């Protein structure tokens, strides 16, 4: 029992030192700064920050919407732009590079593999869990599983549509899914940043 209290006091002391020395603007910055210097988990740090606030040791201020910079919002969405660029490159390679164009066809295979096995699920998982509640390994594992499921469902639905299963219909439908899920995810992230 005493060990837990000494750890809590250690976290509290470190949080107060970081606030005094570096004056972070957000709780997220405070957590990042504390985690860089010590091996406390994000959950432990957040719990101690809330306790310190409840005890009156620190005061958390709500940032007005006007103070949330465009850089903060768009900077957090780097993955969104990377996903859209990767999708665009894949569409170009799959639709423009013929099967017998060696060695550039290997770029088509590389981008196409990630396009089918990772991006649809990744965009969906980002839409379902916009906050950073998942570890990278969990996010990648779920992304691969969900990608396989989404591609199968997409192919199943295309089979019964007037367009049937072709390279063009599959690439365009998956691109639409990826873009929609990624846009929903980035919108949810922006809303959570503003709130």
N, C-alpha and C positions, 0 to 999 in steps of 0.2 A: 504494500500500500504506500509506503514511504517513497519507493522508487518511482511510482507513477506521479506523486506530487512533485518530486524533484525534477522529473522530466517536464511537467507542466510549467514549473517555475523557470526552467531553462528556456523553454519555448517563449514564455511571456517576456523574459529578460531580452531575448534575442529580437523579438518583435518590436519591443520598445526602442532598442538600440537602432534597428533599421529605420524606424519612423523618425527618430531624432537625427540620424546621420544623413539619410538619403531622401527623406520626405516624399514617399511615393504618392502619386495622385489617385490611384485606384487600389482597391483591395487585391485585384489580380496582380498588379505590379508588386504590392507588398508580399504576397504569397510567393511570387517568383524570386524576389530578392532573398527572402528567408530560406527558400528551398535551395538556392544556389550555394549558400554558405553552410547549411546544415542538412542532415539527412532526415528531416521530419517529413511525414507525408502531408499531402495537400489537405486532407481531411483534418488531421491534427491541428495544423496551422489555422485553418478556418474556424474550427471549434474554439481555439484559444483566442482568436481575434474577437469572436462574438462574446466570449466570456469577459474579455477585457473591456469591451464596449458596455456590456451590462453592468460591470463594476465601476464604470466611469473613468477608467484609466485612459481610454482613447475615445475619440469621437469620430464616427464615420459620417461623411457628408454625402448627400446625393448630388451627383454631377448634373447640372442643368443640361438640357438637350443642346443648347447652343454651344456648350463647351465641349461636347463630343465632336472631335475633329473628323473630317472626312478621311484623313489618313488612318485614323484608328479603325474606322468602319471598313474601308477598302483594304487596308493593310492586313486585316484578319482574314480577308477573303482571297488570299493569294491562290489557295487551292482551287477556288472557283474558276479563276482565269486560266490556271494550268489545265484544269479539266476541259474547259471549252477549247483551248488551243490544241490539246491532245486529240480531242474528238474531231476537230477540223482537219488536222493532219491525217488522221486515220481515214476520214471520209475521202480526202483527196487521194491518198495512196491506194485505197481499195478500189475506188472507181476509175482511177487514171492509169495505174501501173498494171500492165498485163501479166499473166501468170508466167510467161516465158522471158521476162525482162530481167535476166541475171546480171549483176548481183543485187540490184535495187529491190528485187522482189522480197529479199530478206527483211528489209525495212517494213514492207507491207505485212509480213508475217509477225514481226515483232510488235508493231503498233496494233495490229488486228487482235493479237492474243490478249494484250492488256485491255483493249477496247471491249472484248467479249467477256474476259474472265475477271476483270476488276472494276472497271468504271461504272457499270450500271448499279452494282451492289454498293460501291463506295458512295455514289451520289445518294442512293436511298438511305444508307446508314447515316450519312451526314444530315439528311432531312429528318430522320427519326430522332437522332441524338445530336442536336446542334451544339450543345455545350460540350466541353471537353470532359465527358464522364467516362469515356472509354479509353483504355490504353491503346497504343498503336497496334500492338499484336492482336488485340481483340477486334479492333476496327478492320484490320486487314483480313483476319479470318472470317468475320461476318460478311465482309465485302465480297470475298470469293464465293462463299456459300450463297449469298443473295444474288450475285451475278449469275451463277449457274441456274438458279431458280427463275430469275427474270428472263433470261435468254430462252429457256425452255418454254415458259409461258408465252413469251412474245412469238416464238416460232409456232406454237400451238394455235394461237389466235390468227397469225398470218396465214396458216394453212387453210383456215375456213373463211378467209377474206377474199375479195376479188383479186388482190395483188399476189396471192400465193407466196411461197417461200422462195425468194430470189436474193441474190447479193444486194441488189439495190433496195428492195423492200426491207430486208433485215438491217442493213446499215442505217437507213433513214429512220426506221422505227426505234432502233436502239439509241440513235442520236437524239431523237425526240424525248425518249425516256430519261436519258442522262441529263439533257438540258433542263427538263421540267423539274426533276428531283434536285439537281444542283441549284436551280434558281429558288426553289422552295427553301432549301437548306440555308442559302446565303440570306434570304429574306428573314428567316427565323433568327439567324445570328445577328443581323442588323437590329431587329426589334429587341432582342435580349440585351444588346449593347446600349440602346437608347433608354431602355427601362432601367 
